[in-house]
Amino acid sequence: MVNKSAHQGRTGGFSMLDPRVMDPGEEIIRYSSLEKDELDQIVGVLESLRNWREAERSMSEASRKYMKLGETDMRALRYIIAAQKNAQLATPGALAQHLGISTASVTKLLDRLAEQQHIRRLPHPQDRRSTAIEATEQTRRVAQQTVGRSHAGRFYAAAALSPEEREVVIRFLDALSATQPSDQAPQVSS
């Protein structure tokens, strides 16, 4: 039986992020010391984070589909475009380091991007053993219209906050990032 006092999700029904729904016995989350309004607000924050993740995933997926690219390919293009805009050379080695993948994987990635006419490989101006990479003009324009506009919306949302509010958000998101589970498997008591 579902607890009737459990927080109702913003989209109707009950919230799957509400510990009153998912952990009524407080086996994982101790929440009984919180007032109902406070707990409702905490669940509201978690729901808003979930909504943001879904919106971000949806925007990212739409951009990738439009450009017919995978996630790593999009990350590579963003890096290459940012390097160009800042008069920096994008190289396969720097790209491998940025993406956290092997140089062999970068070669395959660059082959795909070149085949789809998203990038050009150029001779490196100082190192004959290396190449420089640049995004094509059309790819830069499309990326700016899709990914760039999404980023602008996020920037303006953050800019609309007061400096104090931004500090609270930064502390919260940093604390949230620190909750990433360790590599250890959870211990289950028998």
C-alpha positions in Angstrom: 0.0 0.0 0.0 1.4 3.4 -1.0 1.6 6.1 1.7 -1.1 8.7 0.8 1.0 11.5 2.4 3.9 10.7 0.0 4.9 13.6 -2.2 2.9 13.7 -5.5 5.2 14.0 -8.4 5.0 17.2 -10.6 3.7 15.1 -13.4 1.0 13.4 -11.4 1.1 10.1 -9.4 3.9 9.6 -6.9 7.5 10.6 -7.3 10.0 7.8 -7.8 12.6 10.2 -6.2 10.7 10.5 -3.0 12.2 8.5 -0.1 8.7 8.2 1.4 7.8 6.2 -1.7 11.0 4.3 -2.4 12.3 3.9 1.2 9.4 4.0 3.6 11.3 2.1 6.2 14.2 4.6 6.1 16.7 1.8 5.4 18.9 4.0 3.2 17.7 7.6 3.7 16.9 9.0 7.1 14.3 11.6 6.6 11.9 11.4 9.5 13.5 14.5 11.2 12.5 16.7 8.2 9.3 18.6 8.1 6.9 17.6 5.3 7.3 20.9 3.5 11.1 20.6 3.7 11.0 17.0 2.4 8.6 18.0 -0.4 11.1 20.8 -1.4 14.0 18.4 -1.4 12.1 16.0 -3.6 11.2 19.0 -5.9 14.9 19.7 -6.3 15.6 16.1 -7.2 12.7 16.1 -9.7 14.0 19.3 -11.3 17.5 17.7 -11.6 15.8 14.7 -13.3 13.9 17.0 -15.6 17.1 18.8 -16.5 19.0 15.6 -17.2 16.1 14.5 -19.5 16.0 17.8 -21.3 19.8 17.8 -21.7 19.7 14.2 -23.0 17.0 15.0 -25.4 18.7 18.1 -26.8 22.0 16.3 -27.1 20.3 13.4 -28.9 18.5 15.7 -31.3 21.7 17.5 -32.2 23.5 14.1 -32.7 20.7 12.8 -34.9 20.6 16.0 -36.9 24.3 15.9 -37.6 24.3 12.0 -37.8 27.0 11.7 -35.2 27.6 9.7 -32.0 28.3 11.2 -28.6 32.1 10.9 -28.8 32.0 12.4 -32.4 30.1 15.4 -31.1 32.5 15.9 -28.2 35.4 15.7 -30.7 33.8 18.3 -32.9 33.1 20.6 -30.0 36.7 20.4 -29.0 37.9 21.0 -32.6 35.6 24.0 -33.0 36.6 25.5 -29.6 40.3 25.1 -30.5 39.7 26.9 -33.8 37.7 29.7 -32.2 40.7 30.3 -29.8 43.4 30.1 -32.5 44.7 26.8 -31.1 45.7 23.8 -33.2 43.6 20.7 -32.7 45.8 17.6 -33.1 45.0 13.9 -32.9 47.1 13.6 -29.7 45.3 16.5 -28.0 42.0 15.1 -29.1 42.8 11.7 -27.7 43.8 13.2 -24.4 40.6 15.4 -24.2 38.3 12.5 -25.0 40.2 9.9 -22.9 40.6 7.5 -25.8 43.5 5.9 -27.6 45.1 7.5 -30.6 44.0 4.5 -32.7 40.4 5.3 -31.8 40.9 8.9 -32.6 42.2 7.9 -36.1 39.0 6.0 -36.7 36.9 8.8 -35.3 38.7 11.4 -37.6 38.2 9.0 -40.6 34.5 9.0 -39.9 34.3 12.8 -39.5 36.3 13.4 -42.6 34.2 11.0 -44.6 31.1 12.9 -43.6 32.8 16.1 -44.4 32.7 17.5 -40.9 36.5 18.0 -40.6 39.6 18.5 -42.7 43.1 17.2 -41.9 45.9 19.7 -42.6 49.7 19.5 -42.3 50.8 20.6 -38.8 52.6 23.9 -39.3 55.5 23.0 -36.9 55.6 19.2 -36.7 55.7 17.3 -40.0 54.9 14.0 -38.2 51.5 15.4 -37.0 48.4 16.8 -38.5 46.2 19.7 -37.6 42.4 19.2 -37.6 39.8 21.8 -38.4 36.0 21.7 -38.7 34.4 22.6 -42.0 32.6 25.9 -42.2 29.2 24.2 -42.6 29.8 22.0 -39.6 30.8 25.0 -37.5 27.6 26.8 -38.6 25.3 23.8 -37.8 27.0 23.3 -34.5 26.6 26.9 -33.5 22.9 26.8 -34.5 22.2 23.7 -32.5 24.6 23.1 -29.7 25.6 26.8 -29.4 22.0 27.9 -28.9 21.4 25.3 -26.2 24.5 26.4 -24.4 23.4 30.1 -24.7 20.1 29.2 -23.0 22.0 27.5 -20.1 24.4 30.5 -19.9 21.5 33.0 -19.6 19.7 30.8 -17.0 22.9 30.9 -14.9 23.4 34.6 -15.6 19.9 35.4 -14.3 20.9 34.2 -10.9 22.4 36.5 -8.4 26.1 35.9 -7.4 24.9 34.5 -4.1 22.5 32.1 -5.8 25.2 31.0 -8.3 27.5 30.2 -5.3 24.7 28.1 -3.8 24.2 26.2 -7.1 27.9 25.7 -7.5 28.2 24.2 -3.9 25.2 22.0 -4.5 26.3 20.7 -7.8 29.8 20.1 -6.5 28.4 18.2 -3.5 26.2 16.2 -5.8 29.2 15.4 -8.0 31.0 14.1 -4.9 28.2 11.5 -4.3 29.5 9.5 -7.3 29.7 5.9 -6.0 33.1 4.4 -5.5 34.3 1.4 -7.5 33.5 -0.9 -4.5 30.5 -3.2 -4.8 27.8 -2.5 -2.1 27.9 -4.8 0.9 24.7 -6.8 1.3 24.0 -8.2 4.7 22.7 -11.7 4.8 
